[in-house]
Amino acid sequence: MQRKLRITIVGCGALLVVVVALVVVYRGAQQVPRLYREAIRIDPAELREASDEMLSQAAALVSDVKKKGQWQALFTARQINGWLAVDLVENHPDALPQSISDPRVAIRPDRIMLFCRFQRGSVESVVTLTVEPSVPEPNVLAFKICSARAGIVPVPLEKVLEAISQAAARTGWRLKWRQSDGDPVAMVTIPPPHNGNEELVRVESIRLGKDEIYLSGRTDVKVGR
């Protein structure tokens, strides 16, 4: 009788530990990062203005890379978040899976944090992906995947890497995976343009600052025959 009682107590204790752990994980997954809260609360009028700035900067960059010589561009987190909140939603509604919404970014001198709302069934969480970008060779962008979290709870990277691979396949960009200090690195090769006047565009560097990202490169023009 005493042995059965001990087994029952141990079983109840183990069940209680599991329940508490599940509650802790669930609550942790519901935590919203401060940087995301700040980005999501920006006034809609300000977001639209920032989106327009982003589009203007992007148009200027497209024009610059068609000319022979050096080019550069600076994008701020404000502009990127404005574009994500306005133009992406209005003009590219099918760009993201239905389970993902309200993407935003935060940029620091050593990393970029990508945020989005993720919903599966009745469970919703804010997912944070932290990456370190670099250009190890011209036209190859490297993104070191440092961490992935749902709220404050770490997310298995396997599913994240699979999602990145699927997104790259949809865009037609070449993607290879490498390792750096035990972390996965996405190596994305920028495809060359296909037109009569072949612009030999080379992305040569990417630098981060507080709330800004700086790109630079060079274009050589080879006139088609």
C-alpha positions in Angstrom: 0.0 0.0 0.0 2.8 2.4 1.0 4.7 1.5 -2.2 1.6 2.3 -4.4 1.2 5.6 -2.5 4.8 6.5 -3.2 4.4 5.7 -6.9 1.3 7.8 -7.0 3.0 10.8 -5.3 6.0 10.5 -7.6 3.7 10.3 -10.6 1.7 13.4 -9.5 4.9 15.3 -8.8 6.3 14.5 -12.3 3.1 15.5 -13.9 3.1 18.8 -11.9 6.7 19.5 -13.1 5.6 18.9 -16.7 2.6 21.2 -16.3 4.7 23.9 -14.8 7.3 23.6 -17.5 4.6 23.8 -20.2 3.1 26.9 -18.6 6.6 28.5 -18.3 7.3 27.8 -22.0 3.9 29.0 -23.1 4.2 32.3 -21.2 7.8 32.7 -22.4 6.6 32.2 -26.0 4.0 35.0 -25.5 6.6 37.6 -24.5 6.9 40.4 -27.0 10.4 41.9 -27.4 10.7 45.5 -26.5 12.2 46.5 -29.9 9.3 44.9 -31.7 6.8 46.7 -29.5 8.4 50.0 -30.3 8.5 49.3 -34.0 4.9 48.1 -34.2 3.5 51.2 -32.4 4.8 53.8 -34.9 2.1 56.1 -36.3 0.7 54.9 -39.7 1.3 58.3 -41.3 5.0 58.1 -40.3 5.2 54.5 -41.6 3.8 55.6 -45.0 6.3 58.5 -45.2 9.1 56.1 -44.3 7.9 53.6 -46.9 8.0 56.3 -49.6 11.5 57.2 -48.6 12.5 53.5 -48.9 11.0 53.3 -52.4 12.8 56.4 -53.4 16.1 55.2 -52.1 15.6 51.8 -53.8 14.8 53.5 -57.2 17.9 55.7 -56.8 20.0 52.6 -56.2 18.6 50.8 -59.2 19.5 53.8 -61.3 23.0 54.0 -59.8 23.9 50.3 -60.4 23.1 50.7 -64.1 25.9 53.2 -64.4 29.5 52.3 -64.7 31.6 52.9 -61.6 31.2 52.8 -57.8 27.8 53.1 -56.1 26.5 53.1 -52.6 23.2 53.2 -50.7 22.1 53.8 -47.1 18.8 52.4 -45.7 17.5 53.0 -42.2 15.5 50.7 -40.0 12.8 53.3 -40.1 12.6 53.2 -43.9 12.7 49.4 -44.0 10.0 49.0 -41.4 7.9 51.6 -43.2 8.1 49.6 -46.4 7.3 46.3 -44.5 4.3 47.9 -42.9 2.9 49.7 -46.0 4.2 48.7 -49.4 4.7 45.0 -48.7 1.2 44.7 -47.4 -0.5 46.8 -50.2 1.5 45.7 -53.2 3.0 42.3 -52.3 0.3 40.6 -50.2 1.3 37.1 -51.2 5.0 37.5 -50.4 4.7 36.0 -47.0 3.1 32.8 -45.8 -0.3 33.1 -44.2 1.2 32.1 -40.8 3.5 35.2 -40.8 2.5 38.8 -40.4 3.7 42.3 -39.3 7.4 41.8 -40.0 9.8 44.4 -38.7 13.6 44.8 -38.3 16.0 46.3 -35.7 19.6 47.0 -36.8 22.6 47.2 -34.5 26.3 47.6 -35.5 26.9 43.9 -35.2 23.6 42.3 -36.1 20.2 42.5 -37.6 17.1 41.3 -35.7 14.2 40.2 -37.8 10.8 40.1 -36.1 7.4 38.8 -37.2 4.1 37.5 -35.8 3.7 33.8 -36.2 0.4 32.0 -35.8 -0.4 28.3 -36.0 -3.9 27.4 -34.9 -4.8 29.3 -31.7 -1.1 29.8 -30.7 0.5 33.1 -31.7 4.0 34.4 -30.9 6.5 36.9 -32.0 9.5 35.2 -33.6 12.9 36.9 -33.5 15.7 35.8 -35.9 19.1 37.3 -35.2 21.6 37.3 -38.1 25.1 38.7 -38.8 25.4 39.8 -42.5 28.6 40.0 -44.5 30.0 39.9 -48.0 32.8 37.3 -48.1 33.2 37.7 -51.8 31.6 40.0 -54.5 27.9 39.2 -55.1 27.8 36.6 -52.3 25.8 37.7 -49.2 26.5 35.6 -46.1 23.9 35.6 -43.2 25.1 33.9 -40.1 22.1 32.6 -38.1 22.9 33.4 -34.5 19.6 32.6 -32.8 15.9 32.1 -33.3 13.3 32.7 -30.6 9.6 32.5 -30.1 9.1 35.2 -27.4 12.0 34.4 -25.1 12.0 30.7 -25.9 14.7 29.3 -28.3 13.3 27.8 -31.5 15.0 24.7 -33.1 17.0 26.1 -36.0 16.1 23.1 -38.3 12.7 24.5 -39.1 14.1 28.1 -39.6 16.8 26.8 -42.0 14.2 24.9 -43.9 12.0 28.0 -44.2 14.9 30.1 -45.5 15.8 27.4 -48.1 12.2 27.3 -49.3 12.1 31.2 -49.6 15.3 31.2 -51.6 14.0 28.5 -53.9 10.9 30.6 -54.6 13.0 33.6 -55.5 15.4 31.6 -57.7 18.4 32.8 -55.8 21.2 30.3 -55.2 21.6 29.3 -51.6 24.3 27.2 -49.9 24.8 26.5 -46.3 28.1 26.7 -44.4 29.2 26.6 -40.8 30.9 29.3 -38.7 31.8 28.7 -35.1 29.1 26.1 -34.9 26.4 28.4 -36.4 24.8 27.9 -39.8 25.5 30.5 -42.5 23.3 31.1 -45.5 25.4 31.9 -48.5 23.3 33.7 -51.1 24.6 34.4 -54.6 23.1 37.4 -56.3 22.1 36.4 -59.9 23.4 38.5 -62.8 20.9 40.6 -64.8 19.6 39.3 -68.2 19.4 42.1 -70.8 21.1 43.4 -73.9 23.5 45.7 -72.1 24.9 43.3 -69.5 25.6 45.2 -66.3 28.3 43.5 -64.4 27.1 44.5 -60.9 29.2 43.6 -57.9 28.0 44.0 -54.4 31.3 44.4 -52.5 30.4 45.3 -48.9 27.7 45.6 -46.3 28.1 47.5 -43.1 25.8 48.0 -40.1 25.3 51.0 -37.8 22.8 51.8 -35.2 19.4 51.6 -37.1 21.0 51.7 -40.5 22.5 49.4 -43.2 25.1 50.5 -45.8 25.7 48.8 -49.1 28.4 49.5 -51.7 29.7 48.0 -54.9 30.7 48.6 -58.4 29.2 48.3 -61.9 31.1 47.6 -65.1 29.0 47.7 -68.3 29.6 45.3 -71.1 27.6 46.2 -74.2 25.9 43.3 -75.8 26.6 42.4 -79.4 
